[in-house]
Amino acid sequence: MNTGQYESAIKLWEKLETNYPFGNYATQAQMEIAYAHYKTQDQALALAAAERFIREHPTHPQVDYMYYLRGLISFNDQMGILSMVYSQDPSERDPKATRESFAAFKALVDKFPDSKYAPDSIERMKYLINAMASYEVHVAKYYYRRGAFLASLNRAMGAVQDYQDAPAREEALFLMIRNYEKLGMTDLQKDSERVFLKNYPHSAFMDPNAGTDAWWKFWSKSDKK
């Protein structure tokens, strides 16, 4: 393990656990196996090993670490998903790993609020909340560009309602305004604009003097296509 030969280490840990299932080191071997699979980036086996430990040793003094490791496994998986080039239809990509990672970190914080892993878990949860909100916004923009304004509106509304503290909420609310405009729902459009300006009075989305990368210009270009 110390020299990074994780696959060889896994075989030895498994041999130890098989030959001495009731020995003092069997439980430690299970933890090491989960960690070694995590280091080899085998998410499926790492997750299975972590969940097995949690299931079989719910009162172990280090079970909080296994909750944390379970979150890390899914966190790294979703990071791979979010780093993909968005050439694929976003509605075909389900951010399952993101939700699973958030659930794992939340379980740790709820069950072990005093754990030394709790502060880092909370920070990762904040990141994941915005990642989930950003996914919804990305899908909403995808539908908007294709003229599916009602579908876009529903995804944007979901992001606004479900992720109220996420930075991506600003763009989701802006999307609601544009979709209401396209659908001819003038009253709802004006209501959304009032809410938007009250919460984001200096937003670049509504500022025609913003930089060249401002999203309002993106939407203007999209409308003309």
C-alpha positions, 0 to 999 in steps of 0.5 A: 500500500505504501509504495502504491502497489494497490492491486497487489495490496488488495489481493493480500488484504483479501487473503488475510480476511479470507484466512482469518475472518475473525482475527484482529485485522480482518476488519482493518483489511476490509477498510484497506480494500475499500481504500485501495479500490478507491486509489485504483479508481475502480469506483464500483468495487470501492463503493461496494467495499465501503457499503459492505463495511458500513452494513457489517460494522455500523458501530465501528469507531472508524465507520465515519471514515467509510461514510466519507470514503463513500462520498469521495468515491462518488464525488470523483466519479461525478467530477469525471462526468462534469468535466466531459465536453458537452457534445452529448445531449445533456438530457441523456446524461443523468448526474447519478453520481452527484446525487449519490455523493451528496447523499453520502456526505449528508449521511456522514454529517447527519450521523456523525456531526462531530466527525473530523470529516464533517467540515470537509463533507459540508464544503463538498455538499455546497459544491455538489448542490451547485453542480446539481443546479448547474446541471438543471440549468444546462438542460434548461438551456438545451431545451431553450435553444431548441424551442422547447420553451415549456420543457426549459421553463420546467427545468429552470423552475425546478432549479430555482425551487430546489436549489435556493442557495446555489449560485446557478439559481441566478441563471435559472431565474433568468431562464424563467424570464426568457421562457415566459417571454417566449410563451407569451406569459407576460404577467408571469414574465414581469413577476419573475423580472421583479424577483430577479432584479430584487435578488440580483440587482447587478446581474450581468444577465440583464446588463447590456453594458456587460462584457462580451462573454455575458450571457445576455448576448448569448441569449440574444444570439440564440433568439435570432437563430 
